Amino acid sequence: MTAPSPIGGANTLQPKPLRVAIIADFVEERWPSMDLVATMLARELRSVRGAVPIEAEVLRPVFLRPLTRYARLARSRDACNVERALNRYVRYPLWLRRQRARFDVFHVVDHSYAHLVNYLPVERTIVTCHDLDAFRPLLEQTSGARNTIFRAIAGRLAKGLRRAAIVSCVSTATCDALLKSGIRTGDNTIVVNNGVDAETLAAGDAEAEKTAAQMLGAPRADRIEILHVGHGEARKRIDVALKVFAQICREFPAARLIRAGGPLNDQLTELAGSLGIFDRIVTLPFVERRVLAAIYRRAALLLMPSEAEGFGLPVVEALACGTPVVASDIPVLREVGGATAEYCPVGDIARWCESATAILHERANDTAAFDRRSAAGIAWSARFSWAGHATRMVNLYHAVASAAAHEQFEQSDSLSAMKQARTGHRRGIHRQPTR
């Protein structure tokens, strides 16, 4: 499909841009990693060069607050959950249906919004799957009214994921788990790794460093900062990070734990108190990427004790900043950390303490080895780029657009043939001689 465009006084044919809708999460849901995916993809798509230009737009409707706009409901968890449900499952689908004519391809960048596929042209829709958390109610045998609701929601998500033309998984481990679950077959289910904004993570940023210092205090040579990045879900195993940190404090009394991702829950707060480390924990909210990069760069070590992940972005982000990583020995974290991270069995506190303290002693006593470790992490992280991610996604966009156009052509051709046949049949009847 082309359109004439005068260049240098002559009419030449210019390809029409491929219009791509990047369907993003509500910002109000506070999933920074999902916001990052949409933002970085949109940014990098502007730089992808090809025979057909890409016009990408991030889509999300305005989040409506019919309940929490009232002061007495503003802090009500039930009111917040009702609003989330109304916006996700009513507001977003109705709004999105009105956008369908504006775009050639639709990309749902978070599988937990896969129900939106049911309101889009499925043959032109791609979904990115980050993990299987949203489908757990279908995969685990549970009972009760609450679980019945969750299973119904998960069923809608699974239906959308199955109907999508292509599902791109962020890691081989996630792809394998998805196929094993039976939610999706291997047809048009592929791996496209997440990227890392290495430029932001590795470059010095005086303003970001200043903001980090305001939050954490100025860096001190006698202070060791251990970092954990992520929200407080049970699978993150923050309990392991707390127990390991308590052991680290015995050898490094000036150590403190930086928690980026929101406050500890009551159970973890109680654990920190019983371990005698509560006053050594600095809890940060979700911070902007530039500031988080500054925090990565000043940390001595990142702990990633999760028992399950879809990709494990903090691992590769820390490595990109030259910060060593100790991570759980699970396939996905080995996939993103390669040989540059240290791995320990999930929940094995003794092994975790041994690996973490060894790196900290190396940092203090063998700077050359520590520097080599940091350089290796930076080099490894370079293979995960948002530019590469965007390029691969463009290939998928063209694939679904071409397939949809071919199918539409065949349907049009078939309908035309049927119409001609019906017309000919009617003409044949009319031309029958009369007596």
N, C-alpha and C positions, 0 to 999 in steps of 0.2 A: 504494500500500500504506500503510494508515494504522492507527493503534491508538488506542483511546479513552484520553483522559487527563483526569482531573477537574481543572478550574481554576475557582476561585471557586465551588465547590459544584456546578458543572454539568459534564456530560460533553461534551467537545468532541473533535473528531478532530485529532490531531497527526500530521504525517507522520513516518514512520520515518526515522531518520538513514540516510544513504548511507555505508556502511562502506568506507573506502578503505585499501588496503594500499600503503604506500610501500616498495618493495623496494629496499633500499640496499646499497651495497658493504660488504664487510668492512672495518672500520676498520683492521685489521692490514695491509691492502694499501697504506695510506698514499697515498691519492689525495685530498688535501684539497679539491680543487674538487668532487669527487663527493660527499664528505661534506657540503660546504656546500650543495649543491643539495637533498639530502634534508632537512637540518636546516631550511633557510629555507622550503622548501615546507611542511613539517609545521607550522612556526610560523605561517606566514601563512594556512594553511587554517583555523586556529582562528578567524580574524577575518573570514572570508568569510561574508557574510549572504545568505541566500536562502530560498526557500520550503521547501526540504528541507535540514536541517542536515547537516553533514559531520562524520563521525567518522574521523579519520585516525590511523594508527599506523605508525611506522617499523619495518620488519621486517628482521632479519638474525639468523641463528643464531649461537651461540657458535662462535668459530673454534677448531678443535681442533688441538692440537700434539703429534701422536704421535711426531715426530722431534726437533724443536728443543727440546723440554723437557729433553733430555739435553745436558749441557754440551759434550760433544765434537762435537755436531752443531749447536749453537746458532748458530754463525757460518758454517755450510756453505750456500753458495748453492744447491747441488743439493737439499739437504734442504728449504730454504725453498721452492724451486720445486715440489717434490713435494707439500709441504703445501698450497701455494696451489691446485694442481690438484685435490687430493683434496677440499679445502673448497669450491672453486667448482663442480666438476663432479660431485661425488658427495654430499657432505654437504648443500650448499645445496638441490639439487633434492629430495632425500628429505625433508628437513625442511619445505620449502615445500609439498609435496603435502599435508601434514597440516594446513596453514593455510587451505586453499581454502574450506572451509565457513564460515569466520568473516567473509568479506568479500564485498562486492558488486562491487568494482572493484579491479583490481591495476595498479599503476604501477611499472614497472621504470625507475628514474631514470638508469641508465647502460647504454648499448647494449652495452658489453662484458660485460654479464650477460644479454644477450638470449636465451641458451640456456634461461633459466628460463621463458620463454614456453611452451616445449614441455611444461611440467609444470603449466600453469595453464589455466583456461578462456579460450581465445584470444579469444573474442568479447567478453570483459570485461577485456581486458588492453591497456594502453598502454605504449609504450616511448619514452623520450627518447633521441634520437641526437645526440651531441655532435660527432663527427667520424667519419672513415672509417678511422682507423688500425687498428682491430681487424679490418677486412676486407681489408687490403692483401695478405695471402697469396692471396686469391682474385682480386685485380685485377692482380697482377704475376706475370709468368712466371718462376718460380724452380723449382729442382730440389733434390734431396737429401732424405735421411730426415727431417732436422729440419724442413724446409719442408713436407714431407708431413704431419707432425703439426700444424703451424700451420694448414695449409689445412683439415685436418679440423675443428680447433677453430673456425676462421672460418666453415666451412660450417654448423656447428651454430648459431652466432650469427646467420648470415644467414637460416637457416630460421626461427628464432624471430622475427626482425625482420619477415620476410615474413608470418608468420602473425598478428602482432599486429593487433588491431582498428584501432588508430590509432598512427602514429609521429609524434611531435612533434620537430622539429628546432630546435636552439637559434639558428640563424641561417639567412637565405635562402641564403647561400653553401653551408652544409652541406646544406640541402635540395636545392639544385640538383645538388651533387656526388653525393648519394645517388641521385637519380633518374637522373642520367647514367650511374651505375655499373650500373644495371639490377638492383640488389639489391632495390629496392622500387619499385613503381609510384606514380603520382601519386594513386591512390585513397587517401583518408584519410591522406595524408602532408602535414603542415602545419608552419608555423613558429610557435613560441612562444619568444620570446627569454628568455634567462636574465635574472635581476634583479641588482640591486646593493643591498647593505645600506647605503644612503646615510647612514642615521642613525648607524651604527657608524663609518663611514669619515670622516664630516665632523665629528662632534662631538668636542670636547676630552675626553680621558680621562686624568686625571692619573696614574692607576696604570699605564695602558698606556704613557704617555710615560716614566714612571720605568723600566719594564721595558726599553723600547727603549734608553734611555740606559745601562742596565746592560750591554746587548749591544754598543752602538756608541759609548759615551761620550757626554758631554753635547754638544748641538749647538753648533757654533762658527761665528761670522760669517765667518771666513776659510777655512772648509772647505766644499767643494762635494761633495755626495753624489749619485752617479749610481746609479740603481737598476735591477736586473733581477730579475723575479719569474718563477719557473717551474722545472720539473724539467729534467734534463739530456739530454732526447732530442735526437737529431741535428737534427730539424726546427726546434728552437728557435734554432738558429744562434747559440749562445753565442760561437762563434769571432768572429762579426761584432761582438758587444758588446765583446769583449776588444780587438780591433783599433781600434775607434772610441774606446774609453776610453784606449788608449795615445796616440792623437792628441790627445785632450782634455787629457791630462796635460801636453802640451807648452805649452799656453796657460794652463792652470790647474794649477800644480804642487801645490796643496794638495788636489786632487780625489782621491776614492777611490770604488771601485766596491763597492756593497752587493749581494751575491748572496743572495736569499732563495729557497731551494728545494733545498738539499742541496749537497754538495761537488762540485767539478769532477772530471771523470774524468781519467785519466792523460794523455790526449792534450791536453786543454785546460789542464791544469796545466803541461805542458811548453810550450805556446804562451804562457801567461802569463809563464813564466820567460824565454822568448826575447824577449818584448816588454819585459821589465824592469818589469813591473807587478805581479808576484806579491805583493809586500809591501804593495801598495795595495788589495788585494781583501779585503773582509770577507765571509766565507762564513757564512751563517746556515742553520739547519735550517728545516723548515716550522714556522712560528710560528702561534700562535692569532690569530684574525681581529682582535681589538682591538689587539694588538701590531703586526700587519702594517699596520693602519690608521695607527698612530702613525709607522711607518717611511715609509709613503707620504707622510704630511703633511710630514715633515722633508726629504724628498728634493727636489733641485733639478730632477730630470728622470728620466723612465722611458724606458729603451730596450726596444723590443719588436721584435727583428730576425727573428722566426720566418718561415720560408718556407711554413708551413702551420699553420692553427689552425681549431678548430671554432667558437669564439666569441671568444676573446681577452679573458678576464675582467680580467687586469691592466690593460688599456688603459682600460676604463671605470671600474675601481676607482681608478686613479690620477687620472683626470679628476674623479671625484667628490670627491677630496681636494684638488683645486685644483693638482695636479702636472702640468706639461706632459708630453706624450708625443711621442716620435719612433718611428714604427712602419713596418714593411714595407708597401710598396704592394701589398697583396693585397686581393681583394674583401671578405673577412670583416672585416679590420681597418678598412677604410674604412666598412664597415657599422656597426661599433660605435663608432668614433671620430669619425665625421662630419667636419665641417669644423674641428673644434677641435684635432685632432692634426696633426702634420706627418708626411708620408709620403715614403719613399725606396725606390728599387728594391732588391729583395732582394740583399744582398751587395755593393752599390755603396759601398765604404768612403768614398770621397771625398765623395759626396753625404751620407752619414750624418754625417760629421765636420762638414761645412758647416752642416747643419741643427742639429745638437746645439750646436755652439759659438755659433751665432747666438742660440739661446734663452738660453744661459748669459750671453752678453754683454748681452742684453736684460734679464735678471734683475739684472745688476750696474749697468747704466747707464740703464735706462728702466723704472723700477719701475711707472709708470702703465700702460705697455703690457703688462708682465708680469702685473700684477694683472688687466687686462682679459682676458688669455689664460686665467688661472686661473678667473675668474668664468664665462667662456664654457664651459669644461670642466665646471664644476659644474652649470651650467644644462642642458647637453647630457645629462649622465649621468642627470638626473632622469627621463628617459623610460624608463629601464630599472629597473623596480622589482619586487621579489619579490611585493609585493601584487598587482600587475597580472598577474604570472606565475601566481600561485595562482588568481586569478579566471578566467583563461583555462583553466587546467587543470580547474577545477570544471565549466565548461561541457562539457569533453570527457568528464569522468566521468559526467555526467548523460546525455550522448549515447550512450555505450557501454552504460550501464545500461539506458536506455530501449530501445535497439535489441536488446539481449540479452533483455530481458523480452518484447518484442514477438515476437521469434523463438521464445522458449520457449512463448509463448501459442499461436502458430501451430502449432508442433510438437505441443503438447498437444491443440489443437483437431483437428489432422489425425489424430493417434493415436486420439482419441476417435471420430472419424468412421469410421476404419478398424475400430475395435473394434466399433462399432455395426453396421457393415456385415457383419463376420464373424459377430457374434451373430445378426443378422437372417437371414444366410444359413443358419446352423445351425438357427435356429428354423423357417425355411422348409422345411428338409429334414425336421425332426421332424414338421412339420404335414402332410406329404404323406400322403394317405389310403392306407391299407393294404388289400389285398384279402383 
